[in-house]
Amino acid sequence: MSLVTRRELLGHAGALGLGVAFLPHAARVVRAGETGRPARGETPDGVVLEVVESGGLSHYSYFLADTRAGVAAVIDPRRDVAAYLKLAEEHGVTITLAIETHVHADFVSGARELADRTGTAKIAASVEGGAAYGFPVDRKLKDGDTLNVGSIRLRAIHTPGHTPEHLSYVASTKKEDRPWSLFTGDFLFIGSIGRPDLMGVKNTEGLAQKLYQSVRTAYADLPDALPIHPAHGPGSPCGANIQKPKGTPTLGRERDANPYWRIEDQADFVEALLAAQPPIPYYWPRMKQVNAAGPKVLGDRPAPEALAPAAFEKLIAGGDVQLVDTQLMFGYAGGHIRGATDLGYNEVMSLWGGWTLDYDKPIALVVPETADAEGPRDWLARVDLTEVQGFLKGGMTAWVKSGRPFDSFQTMSVREVHETFPTDAMQLLDVRQPSEWDMGHVKGAKYIFLPELPKRLNELDRSKPVVVYCGNGYRATLGASLLRQNGFDARTVPGSWDAWTAAGLPVQTPRSPGKPSDTTRRSA
């Protein structure tokens, strides 16, 4: 490496990645001008740009409309398309295009869903790099092709490397070819670029080299002031150490500050890029296959069936369904049905459901008493977990009042952990990302990356309680639920690492960080 250090590329901001705990129920529509996105004044008159944010996956899709012409396009739509339909109604436009930047690996595309629900949206996708699809693509795009959305012109730019077919889109008006926005997909992120290691080991280095060429040449004719709109933000495993924008993200800012733009030598670039990548979620190859073949169109589905405790007990009794609890950490610790996997009532269950659930089993949901089941149903469907057979009516309150058995477990504050460990009486388990461990951990803790926990149970002592911590408590609760399914006396640390550091408690760090993709770490 020449111009950036390894520590820079493994930076702390990116280490926060997979542990987001409290996210809004519905995916947020981020109005233009919020969270560092382009303000409305930076788009031409009559043009609307809205960002639909899917938490957990840290995914951004873009609703782009010419209100004078009455037409709109959606770039990289997610599977649950209600937000786009609502925006179209609000702005009085018809969605005519569902545009893909590439074949996604982290979520199920909503392009087919949008085409089916609207009857007007045509699917536009890249055929660069030999891309082929198992469903009709209305506009097969190559480098330099254009799409029109009323007065808006979108020009495709081939930006291979994350995938062979990847396209970016630069927006201008038909009257004057002056670009005003750049949709970068999974090629360019804030402070990072797309990962090249999702097409198999034999293709990884070649794709990394293509990324180097794309970085050097693809946007060469575009101005520094051009606002950029990536498909992912901080927390997404689609890139290493994706940052939160400071002010309006522009191409010039990335040229100046993005570490991968600062590496001049191709070999150094490839080495740095591959060394920085986080672990690949297990479910991603499935998403690739689903999106290339054509996701099943789900349509306007009815709400999951509400089942009284007796009917719900019958549903889960045979073991043919998997029980998913969506209570947050204190609710789950205070009372849950034995054997439930806890995913928390927020959008991050998309990511962790994909990591931990069985794709061959339907799902029975427990939701908080006052919550609905449509949110979890949609969040799970984003990663192709679509078979929700029902949910417990009245939640755990109804279950407990019916006289049925439930489990609970202890929690420990960070002060209690500090006063207790190290000890031979209990085990302290850190389940965060490898890069988070490298940035600091509790002395005396054992490290197992959360998704690997079910396969590494033999590394823990079943005769001793296991106290689990993570970034803020979400992953610790999920980890405890997986351990308890396997007979362990598992407990959690609410607030976890955030609370530990806020309390000013001692932090242990390794002498040098390991590769983020390598999930083995020497325990303290």
Buried (B, 14 or more C-beta within 10 A) or exposed (E): BEEBEBEBBBBEEBBBBBBBBEBEBBBBBBBBBEBBBBEEEBBBEBBBBBBBBBBBBBBBBBBBBBBEBBBBBBBBBBBBBEBBBEBBEEBEBBBBBBBBBBBBBBBBBBBBBBBBBBEBBBBBBBBBBEBEBEBEBEBBBEBEBEBBBBBBBBBBBBBBBBBBBBBBBBBBBEEEEEBBBBBBBBBBBBBBBBBBBBBEEEBBEBBBBBBBBBBEEBBEEBEEEBBBBBBBBBBBBBBBBBBBBEEBBBBBBBBEEBBBBBBEEBEBBBBBBBBBBBBBBEBBBBBBEBBBEBBBBBEEEEEBBBBEBEEBBEBBEEEEBBBBBBBBBEBBBEBBBEBBBBBBBBBBBBBBBBBBBEBEBBBBBBBBBEBBBBBBBBBBBBBBBBBBBBBBBBBBEBBBEEEBEEBEBEBBBBEEBBEBBEEEEBBBBBBBBBBBBBBBBBEBBBBBBBBBBEEEBEBBEEEBBBBBBBBBBBBBBBBBBBBBBEEBBBBBBBBBBBBBEEEEBEEEEBEEBBBBBEBEBEBB
